[in-house]
Amino acid sequence: MKIGNIKVRLTIVHLGVFIFFTGVLIFSILSTGDYSMLIWGVPTVLLILTIPLAMNYMSQSQYRDLRPMYEAEAKTVRANQINEGMMGKPVRFEGVIERVHFQFLNRPQYLIADRSGEVAVKMFTSPEEEVEKGDLVEVLGSIMRRYIITGDPIINCVSIRKKIKETPAEPEKREKKKK
């Protein structure tokens, strides 16, 4: 579903909760014959469906608003440069996605590697662009600890976008077109 220019997603968990409580409501009405439950039941199950969509929209719009600041201030880093001294600093990181977890929960976690190593990247909303294992991506975010207070440094992702892989002949083709 799209609200404005933001694509919002409902997770399978939220959909399951909606279906479960809709079933409970229908079962209660059919078993008791009390149709007055529709007065509070229908708005309640609709809220169960719309609140997660609204939360996803709000978090994605906040991340979209933060992106220009991160693009301006982020320092390009490599995986082996990320350390505890960089906590809270905006970074730009490019690499290949090796693993993706929790995309179905709209809280994806990625393991992204460059030639110097690999780093974990957490995003607390669904990304604008679908990315998957093997994609070359650019990540904008800040350094944080994996488990809030403890753990190794990871990237709290604000934006993850695919980068176009160029073959060695493509820059030459562009130069020929300019001439």
GROMACS elastic network, one bead per residue, 0.5 to 0.9 nm:
[ bonds ]
;  ai    aj funct       b0    kb
    1     6     6  0.85743   500
    1     7     6  0.58376   500
    1     8     6  0.55718   500
    1     9     6  0.66158   500
    1    10     6  0.86585   500
    2     5     6  0.64679   500
    2     6     6  0.56107   500
    2     8     6  0.58272   500
    2     9     6  0.85801   500
    3     6     6  0.54025   500
    3     7     6  0.63759   500
    3     8     6  0.69870   500
    3    57     6  0.75608   500
    4     7     6  0.80760   500
    6    57     6  0.69317   500
    6    60     6  0.72457   500
    6    61     6  0.72927   500
    6   128     6  0.76736   500
    7    57     6  0.77067   500
    7    60     6  0.85362   500
    7   128     6  0.71044   500
    8    53     6  0.62988   500
    8    54     6  0.82594   500
    8    56     6  0.60036   500
    8    57     6  0.57062   500
    8    60     6  0.80371   500
    8   126     6  0.80507   500
    9    52     6  0.86285   500
    9    53     6  0.66071   500
    9    56     6  0.69784   500
    9    57     6  0.84677   500
    9   106     6  0.75116   500
    9   126     6  0.75337   500
   10    13     6  0.82622   500
   10    14     6  0.64537   500
   10    15     6  0.68097   500
   10    49     6  0.82696   500
   10    52     6  0.68422   500
   10    53     6  0.61111   500
   10    56     6  0.80901   500
   10   105     6  0.85382   500
   10   106     6  0.80284   500
   11    14     6  0.53276   500
   11    15     6  0.63169   500
   11    16     6  0.86147   500
   11    52     6  0.84498   500
   11   103     6  0.88964   500
   11   104     6  0.59307   500
   11   105     6  0.54364   500
   11   106     6  0.64996   500
   12    15     6  0.50222   500
   12    16     6  0.60245   500
   12    17     6  0.86429   500
   12   104     6  0.66430   500
   12   105     6  0.72118   500
   13    16     6  0.50353   500
   13    17     6  0.62554   500
   13    18     6  0.86573   500
   13   104     6  0.83735   500
   13   105     6  0.72293   500
   14    17     6  0.51159   500
   14    18     6  0.62043   500
   14    19     6  0.86664   500
   14    48     6  0.77044   500
   14    49     6  0.70597   500
   14    52     6  0.71899   500
   14   105     6  0.89073   500
   15    18     6  0.50696   500
   15    19     6  0.61942   500
   15    20     6  0.85676   500
   15    48     6  0.88806   500
   15    49     6  0.72316   500
   16    19     6  0.51445   500
   16    20     6  0.60356   500
   16    21     6  0.86548   500
   17    20     6  0.50710   500
   17    21     6  0.61902   500
   17    22     6  0.84239   500
   17    48     6  0.76366   500
   17    49     6  0.85281   500
   18    21     6  0.54466   500
   18    22     6  0.60205   500
   18    23     6  0.85188   500
   18    45     6  0.62452   500
   18    46     6  0.80609   500
   18    48     6  0.59945   500
   18    49     6  0.60396   500
   19    22     6  0.50822   500
   19    23     6  0.60758   500
   19    24     6  0.86359   500
   19    45     6  0.86635   500
   20    23     6  0.51283   500
   20    24     6  0.62715   500
   20    25     6  0.87198   500
   21    25     6  0.60557   500
   21    26     6  0.85139   500
   21    45     6  0.66462   500
   21    48     6  0.86646   500
   22    25     6  0.50711   500
   22    26     6  0.61788   500
   22    27     6  0.85182   500
   22    41     6  0.83180   500
   22    42     6  0.82172   500
   22    45     6  0.62747   500
   23    26     6  0.51167   500
   23    27     6  0.59598   500
   23    28     6  0.84297   500
   24    27     6  0.51022   500
   24    28     6  0.60056   500
   24    29     6  0.85747   500
   25    28     6  0.51581   500
   25    29     6  0.62195   500
   25    30     6  0.86276   500
   25    37     6  0.78071   500
   25    38     6  0.80486   500
   25    41     6  0.64807   500
   25    42     6  0.82669   500
   25    45     6  0.85820   500
   26    29     6  0.52044   500
   26    30     6  0.61023   500
   26    31     6  0.84873   500
   27    30     6  0.51833   500
   27    31     6  0.59166   500
   27    32     6  0.84024   500
   28    31     6  0.52429   500
   28    32     6  0.59400   500
   28    33     6  0.78333   500
   28    34     6  0.79799   500
   28    37     6  0.83299   500
   29    32     6  0.54163   500
   29    33     6  0.52315   500
   29    34     6  0.54743   500
   29    35     6  0.59295   500
   29    36     6  0.84833   500
   29    37     6  0.68708   500
   29    38     6  0.80062   500
   30    33     6  0.53046   500
   30    34     6  0.77357   500
   30    35     6  0.84830   500
   31    34     6  0.83059   500
   32    35     6  0.84331   500
   33    36     6  0.89686   500
   34    37     6  0.62898   500
   34    38     6  0.85220   500
   35    38     6  0.57336   500
   35    39     6  0.80417   500
   36    39     6  0.56405   500
   36    40     6  0.79237   500
   36    41     6  0.87650   500
   37    40     6  0.57882   500
   37    41     6  0.55575   500
   37    42     6  0.81784   500
   38    42     6  0.54378   500
   38    43     6  0.81734   500
   39    42     6  0.64661   500
   39    43     6  0.73542   500
   40    43     6  0.57482   500
   40    44     6  0.61827   500
   40    45     6  0.89053   500
   41    44     6  0.51030   500
   41    45     6  0.62795   500
   41    46     6  0.85751   500
   42    45     6  0.53807   500
   42    46     6  0.61487   500
   42    47     6  0.86161   500
   43    46     6  0.50393   500
   43    47     6  0.61141   500
   43    48     6  0.86412   500
   44    47     6  0.50940   500
   44    48     6  0.62848   500
   44    49     6  0.87906   500
   45    49     6  0.64226   500
   45    50     6  0.87707   500
   46    49     6  0.50748   500
   46    50     6  0.61210   500
   46    51     6  0.85221   500
   47    51     6  0.56489   500
   47    52     6  0.86242   500
   48    51     6  0.59702   500
   48    52     6  0.73408   500
   49    52     6  0.64694   500
   49    53     6  0.71134   500
   50    53     6  0.51280   500
   50    54     6  0.61372   500
   50    55     6  0.86422   500
   51    54     6  0.50779   500
   51    55     6  0.61335   500
   51    56     6  0.85906   500
   52    55     6  0.50295   500
   52    56     6  0.60900   500
   52    57     6  0.85529   500
   53    56     6  0.51254   500
   53    57     6  0.61734   500
   53    58     6  0.86690   500
   54    57     6  0.50475   500
   54    58     6  0.61597   500
   54    59     6  0.86558   500
   55    58     6  0.51397   500
   55    59     6  0.61727   500
   55    60     6  0.85432   500
   56    59     6  0.53009   500
   56    60     6  0.60990   500
   56    61     6  0.85536   500
   56   106     6  0.82271   500
   56   125     6  0.66468   500
   56   126     6  0.76043   500
   57    60     6  0.52566   500
   57    61     6  0.61048   500
   57    62     6  0.86085   500
   58    61     6  0.51954   500
   58    62     6  0.61795   500
   58    63     6  0.86859   500
   59    62     6  0.50989   500
   59    63     6  0.62273   500
   59    64     6  0.85901   500
   59   124     6  0.81059   500
   59   125     6  0.63375   500
   59   126     6  0.87927   500
   60    63     6  0.50882   500
   60    64     6  0.60869   500
   60    65     6  0.86216   500
   60   125     6  0.64211   500
   60   126     6  0.72962   500
   60   127     6  0.78360   500
   60   128     6  0.78617   500
   61    65     6  0.61923   500
   61    66     6  0.86939   500
   62    65     6  0.51092   500
   62    66     6  0.63145   500
   62    67     6  0.88451   500
   63    66     6  0.50495   500
   63    67     6  0.62768   500
   63   125     6  0.84661   500
   63   158     6  0.56349   500
   63   159     6  0.72658   500
   64    67     6  0.53502   500
   64    68     6  0.79484   500
   64   128     6  0.88523   500
   64   158     6  0.79099   500
   64   159     6  0.78655   500
   65    68     6  0.68364   500
   65    69     6  0.80937   500
   66    69     6  0.55691   500
   66    70     6  0.64652   500
   66    71     6  0.88081   500
   66   158     6  0.72963   500
   66   159     6  0.89469   500
   67    70     6  0.51294   500
   67    71     6  0.60423   500
   67    72     6  0.86427   500
   67   140     6  0.76081   500
   67   141     6  0.87074   500
   67   158     6  0.66450   500
   67   159     6  0.66735   500
   68    71     6  0.50058   500
   68    72     6  0.62134   500
   68    73     6  0.86697   500
   69    72     6  0.52267   500
   69    73     6  0.61532   500
   69    74     6  0.81327   500
   70    73     6  0.51817   500
   70    74     6  0.52214   500
   70    75     6  0.89930   500
   70    90     6  0.61872   500
   70    91     6  0.75635   500
   70    92     6  0.82221   500
   70   140     6  0.64351   500
   70   141     6  0.69162   500
   70   142     6  0.85652   500
   70   158     6  0.81143   500
   70   159     6  0.89478   500
   71    74     6  0.57086   500
   71    75     6  0.88744   500
   71    90     6  0.88212   500
   71    91     6  0.88078   500
   71    92     6  0.79400   500
   71   140     6  0.71743   500
   72    75     6  0.88690   500
   73    89     6  0.89902   500
   73    90     6  0.65160   500
   73    91     6  0.78893   500
   74    89     6  0.77666   500
   74    92     6  0.54818   500
   74   140     6  0.71773   500
   74   141     6  0.77985   500
   74   142     6  0.83615   500
   75    89     6  0.84689   500
   75    90     6  0.65756   500
   75    92     6  0.56724   500
   75    93     6  0.85144   500
   76    91     6  0.57947   500
   76    93     6  0.58797   500
   76    94     6  0.82274   500
   77    80     6  0.82793   500
   77    81     6  0.62355   500
   77    82     6  0.71960   500
   77    91     6  0.65069   500
   77    92     6  0.61546   500
   77    93     6  0.56146   500
   77    94     6  0.81674   500
   78    81     6  0.54257   500
   78    82     6  0.70343   500
   78    92     6  0.87176   500
   78    93     6  0.64113   500
   78    94     6  0.76855   500
   78    95     6  0.87802   500
   78   114     6  0.70128   500
   78   115     6  0.82013   500
   78   116     6  0.65140   500
   78   117     6  0.78673   500
   78   118     6  0.87774   500
   79    82     6  0.57192   500
   79    93     6  0.77732   500
   79    95     6  0.88938   500
   79   112     6  0.87061   500
   79   113     6  0.71443   500
   79   114     6  0.66006   500
   79   115     6  0.81462   500
   79   116     6  0.57833   500
   79   117     6  0.52077   500
   79   118     6  0.55094   500
   79   119     6  0.57876   500
   80    83     6  0.79866   500
   80   116     6  0.56371   500
   80   117     6  0.59300   500
   80   118     6  0.77423   500
   80   119     6  0.84818   500
   81   116     6  0.86974   500
   82    85     6  0.82375   500
   82    86     6  0.68185   500
   82   119     6  0.82496   500
   82   143     6  0.77761   500
   82   153     6  0.69050   500
   82   154     6  0.77768   500
   82   155     6  0.88080   500
   83    86     6  0.57750   500
   83    87     6  0.76070   500
   83   143     6  0.83172   500
   83   152     6  0.80820   500
   83   153     6  0.60016   500
   83   154     6  0.86116   500
   84    87     6  0.56087   500
   84   143     6  0.81594   500
   84   144     6  0.82293   500
   84   145     6  0.81235   500
   84   152     6  0.77282   500
   84   153     6  0.59951   500
   85    88     6  0.89890   500
   86    89     6  0.55461   500
   86    90     6  0.85594   500
   86   142     6  0.84888   500
   86   143     6  0.62457   500
   86   144     6  0.83355   500
   86   153     6  0.84861   500
   87    90     6  0.88281   500
   87   142     6  0.73733   500
   87   144     6  0.54155   500
   87   145     6  0.76702   500
   87   153     6  0.75175   500
   88   142     6  0.54311   500
   88   143     6  0.51257   500
   88   144     6  0.60843   500
   89   141     6  0.82510   500
   89   142     6  0.52113   500
   89   143     6  0.58973   500
   89   144     6  0.86218   500
   90   140     6  0.73255   500
   90   141     6  0.55312   500
   90   143     6  0.68974   500
   91   139     6  0.80130   500
   91   140     6  0.58994   500
   91   141     6  0.55390   500
   91   142     6  0.56052   500
   91   143     6  0.73392   500
   91   155     6  0.81080   500
   92   138     6  0.69457   500
   92   139     6  0.56324   500
   92   141     6  0.67195   500
   92   142     6  0.84839   500
   93   114     6  0.86957   500
   93   137     6  0.82435   500
   93   138     6  0.57349   500
   93   139     6  0.51034   500
   93   140     6  0.66430   500
   93   141     6  0.84537   500
   93   155     6  0.89386   500
   94   112     6  0.81830   500
   94   113     6  0.81177   500
   94   114     6  0.68960   500
   94   136     6  0.72972   500
   94   137     6  0.56782   500
   94   139     6  0.62234   500
   94   163     6  0.84898   500
   95   112     6  0.56852   500
   95   113     6  0.50827   500
   95   115     6  0.81381   500
   95   118     6  0.84036   500
   95   135     6  0.83069   500
   95   136     6  0.56103   500
   95   137     6  0.56676   500
   95   138     6  0.67965   500
   95   139     6  0.83742   500
   96   111     6  0.84701   500
   96   112     6  0.53770   500
   96   113     6  0.53601   500
   96   114     6  0.64711   500
   96   133     6  0.76963   500
   96   134     6  0.58139   500
   96   135     6  0.55469   500
   96   137     6  0.61414   500
   96   138     6  0.89037   500
   97   100     6  0.73979   500
   97   110     6  0.66418   500
   97   111     6  0.59428   500
   97   113     6  0.65184   500
   97   131     6  0.83338   500
   97   132     6  0.68389   500
   97   134     6  0.51887   500
   97   135     6  0.56400   500
   97   136     6  0.66196   500
   97   137     6  0.72430   500
   98   110     6  0.74192   500
   98   111     6  0.54797   500
   98   112     6  0.56197   500
   98   113     6  0.67914   500
   98   118     6  0.88083   500
   98   132     6  0.86016   500
   98   133     6  0.54265   500
   98   134     6  0.61679   500
   98   135     6  0.84597   500
   99   109     6  0.81963   500
   99   110     6  0.56125   500
   99   111     6  0.50599   500
   99   112     6  0.72553   500
   99   132     6  0.80220   500
   99   133     6  0.57344   500
   99   134     6  0.83737   500
  100   103     6  0.71824   500
  100   108     6  0.68304   500
  100   109     6  0.57911   500
  100   111     6  0.66358   500
  100   131     6  0.89647   500
  100   132     6  0.68746   500
  100   133     6  0.65282   500
  101   104     6  0.82693   500
  101   107     6  0.83488   500
  101   108     6  0.56739   500
  101   109     6  0.50766   500
  101   110     6  0.63845   500
  101   111     6  0.87243   500
  102   105     6  0.53569   500
  102   106     6  0.69007   500
  102   107     6  0.57589   500
  102   109     6  0.62924   500
  102   110     6  0.89912   500
  103   106     6  0.52438   500
  103   107     6  0.58436   500
  103   109     6  0.73832   500
  103   126     6  0.74114   500
  104   107     6  0.75940   500
  104   108     6  0.77438   500
  105   108     6  0.72259   500
  105   125     6  0.88234   500
  105   126     6  0.83759   500
  106   123     6  0.84770   500
  106   124     6  0.73191   500
  106   125     6  0.53867   500
  106   127     6  0.81011   500
  107   122     6  0.74563   500
  107   123     6  0.57305   500
  107   125     6  0.52297   500
  107   126     6  0.60951   500
  107   127     6  0.88239   500
  108   121     6  0.84532   500
  108   122     6  0.62867   500
  108   123     6  0.55721   500
  108   124     6  0.71160   500
  108   125     6  0.73854   500
  108   126     6  0.68156   500
  108   127     6  0.80799   500
  109   120     6  0.71498   500
  109   121     6  0.56544   500
  109   123     6  0.62117   500
  109   124     6  0.86954   500
  110   119     6  0.83166   500
  110   120     6  0.57818   500
  110   121     6  0.50271   500
  110   122     6  0.64416   500
  110   123     6  0.84179   500
  110   133     6  0.87817   500
  111   118     6  0.66827   500
  111   119     6  0.58151   500
  111   121     6  0.62028   500
  111   122     6  0.89095   500
  112   117     6  0.85967   500
  112   118     6  0.54885   500
  112   119     6  0.55265   500
  112   120     6  0.63522   500
  112   121     6  0.71336   500
  112   136     6  0.89824   500
  112   137     6  0.84791   500
  113   116     6  0.76453   500
  113   117     6  0.55777   500
  113   119     6  0.62934   500
  113   120     6  0.87762   500
  114   117     6  0.56173   500
  114   118     6  0.62064   500
  114   119     6  0.86401   500
  115   118     6  0.82140   500
  119   153     6  0.84323   500
  119   154     6  0.63203   500
  119   155     6  0.75356   500
  120   146     6  0.84414   500
  120   153     6  0.83258   500
  120   154     6  0.52828   500
  120   155     6  0.64579   500
  120   156     6  0.88865   500
  121   139     6  0.83697   500
  121   141     6  0.87801   500
  121   154     6  0.58938   500
  121   156     6  0.60524   500
  121   157     6  0.61936   500
  122   146     6  0.86140   500
  122   154     6  0.75424   500
  122   155     6  0.62969   500
  122   156     6  0.51708   500
  122   157     6  0.57053   500
  123   126     6  0.72377   500
  123   127     6  0.76771   500
  123   155     6  0.85158   500
  123   156     6  0.60255   500
  123   158     6  0.67829   500
  123   159     6  0.82593   500
  123   160     6  0.88467   500
  124   127     6  0.89335   500
  124   156     6  0.80461   500
  124   157     6  0.77286   500
  124   158     6  0.83945   500
  125   158     6  0.88283   500
  126   129     6  0.86015   500
  126   130     6  0.88993   500
  127   130     6  0.67048   500
  127   131     6  0.81537   500
  127   158     6  0.85855   500
  127   159     6  0.69706   500
  127   160     6  0.66639   500
  127   161     6  0.83966   500
  128   159     6  0.78345   500
  128   160     6  0.78052   500
  128   161     6  0.80256   500
  129   160     6  0.74297   500
  129   161     6  0.63581   500
  129   162     6  0.77406   500
  130   161     6  0.83365   500
  130   162     6  0.85055   500
  131   134     6  0.87007   500
  131   135     6  0.64834   500
  131   136     6  0.88593   500
  131   137     6  0.80011   500
  131   160     6  0.80370   500
  131   161     6  0.74563   500
  131   162     6  0.68374   500
  132   135     6  0.59012   500
  133   136     6  0.88877   500
  135   162     6  0.65782   500
  135   163     6  0.78630   500
  135   165     6  0.89966   500
  136   161     6  0.85030   500
  136   162     6  0.58031   500
  136   163     6  0.54564   500
  136   164     6  0.72352   500
  136   165     6  0.70722   500
  137   160     6  0.65143   500
  137   161     6  0.53797   500
  137   163     6  0.50778   500
  137   164     6  0.84155   500
  138   159     6  0.80025   500
  138   160     6  0.56946   500
  138   161     6  0.53728   500
  138   162     6  0.63451   500
  138   163     6  0.63736   500
  139   155     6  0.85004   500
  139   157     6  0.64784   500
  139   158     6  0.75549   500
  139   159     6  0.57414   500
  139   161     6  0.66852   500
  139   162     6  0.89853   500
  140   155     6  0.83656   500
  140   156     6  0.83479   500
  140   157     6  0.58452   500
  140   158     6  0.56198   500
  140   159     6  0.51301   500
  140   160     6  0.65044   500
  140   161     6  0.88595   500
  141   155     6  0.59508   500
  141   156     6  0.52423   500
  141   159     6  0.68341   500
  141   160     6  0.88171   500
  142   154     6  0.82885   500
  142   155     6  0.55050   500
  142   156     6  0.52473   500
  142   157     6  0.67736   500
  142   158     6  0.79423   500
  143   153     6  0.62627   500
  143   154     6  0.56249   500
  143   156     6  0.60116   500
  143   157     6  0.87714   500
  144   147     6  0.86480   500
  144   148     6  0.72601   500
  144   152     6  0.83733   500
  144   153     6  0.55378   500
  144   154     6  0.55715   500
  144   155     6  0.61126   500
  144   156     6  0.62539   500
  145   148     6  0.52456   500
  145   149     6  0.64503   500
  145   150     6  0.60544   500
  145   151     6  0.54574   500
  145   152     6  0.56471   500
  145   154     6  0.59266   500
  145   155     6  0.82690   500
  145   156     6  0.88127   500
  146   149     6  0.79169   500
  146   150     6  0.66899   500
  146   152     6  0.57186   500
  146   153     6  0.60899   500
  146   154     6  0.58875   500
  146   155     6  0.85549   500
  147   150     6  0.52521   500
  147   151     6  0.55333   500
  147   152     6  0.82173   500
  148   151     6  0.76337   500
  150   153     6  0.89307   500
  151   154     6  0.87298   500
  157   160     6  0.69739   500
  166   169     6  0.78872   500
  166   170     6  0.60404   500
  166   171     6  0.76643   500
  167   170     6  0.55402   500
  167   171     6  0.79692   500
  168   171     6  0.67280   500
  168   172     6  0.77371   500
  169   172     6  0.53891   500
  169   173     6  0.64101   500
  170   173     6  0.50503   500
  170   174     6  0.64233   500
  170   175     6  0.88170   500
  171   174     6  0.51923   500
  171   175     6  0.63746   500
  171   176     6  0.88039   500
  172   175     6  0.51452   500
  172   176     6  0.63090   500
  172   177     6  0.87796   500
  173   176     6  0.51605   500
  173   177     6  0.63380   500
  173   178     6  0.88405   500
  174   177     6  0.51260   500
  174   178     6  0.63910   500
  174   179     6  0.89814   500
  175   178     6  0.51793   500
  175   179     6  0.66291   500
  176   179     6  0.53370   500
